[in-house]
């Protein structure tokens, strides 16, 4: 297993390198640069910038060098464990990401947990009660969950649960300026987390439910299930011991494939709910054309997806004893 993990990580290096090249190329093809973004900000605030300042700033930040030189310089710093510094704030990119990444991972983890805990039972019930009114109701609900855009669901949820009912806060991470104690803070923080995590996990929950329904129905038609029924085993015993274990195997893969979507959706949801994660930081980096920040966040996001896919493969081997990675 350890050799397989090391081989997968080694194979991921060219992929990560290619992602950085593509990201840097597209950022360079976009009009303007970080200095022009600063000028626009200063003009909006009433400041004044002359041409000599622009050239000096470009030279100061190394933007006067050709694009390949700047990329190789960034890559050299990365090999030394340094992702560079933000152009405007001079804060190391690794520090910025380290401060924001835990909030994003927390949001993704809770959203995935909600999707799994709710989606798998819904799929099982829908399969067991096939063609019943409950099956049709759950099917309509899952189709609706897949069809509704996340930003529209977020707006609707804020309007209903925050503005109209007043059950949950509209945005933020926790109530500022309050001394709740540890458990009080956890309860307060959970109130801010429920809404964005539920909206983020909505599409994944619907997808997992549909795949779980199809997987259970497929397994229930197999010969060994028919044999178990002919031996007189109870329906619950057959479902728990024989059907669910094998029906869950494809769902592990589906869950792994949902992780990149959760990461991309988190960027939108964080902006909608003002969640202090990587989403707001990424948008700020794009608006200010902060190349080191964009490159660092893209690399971390890609590495997170690679690790999540690796964990999915390992979990699949534990769920199915027939699978061995050598």
ABEGO torsion letter per residue (X at the ends): XAAAAAAAAAAAAAAAAAAAAAAAAAAAABBEBAAAAAAAAAAAAGBBBBAAAAAAAAAAAGAABBAAAAAAAAAAAAAAGBAEBBAAAGBBAAAAAAAAAAAAAAAAAAAAAAAAAAAAAAAAAAAAABGBAAAAAAAAAAAAAAABBAAAAAAAAAAAAAAAAGABBABEABBBGBBAEAAAAAAAAAAAAAAAAAAAAAAAAAAAAAAAAAAAAAAAABAAAAAAAAAGBBAAAAAAAAAAAAAAAAAAAAAAAAAAAAAAAAAAAAAAAGBBBAAAAAAAAAAAGBAAAAAAAAAAAAAAAAAAAAAAAAAAAAABAABBBX
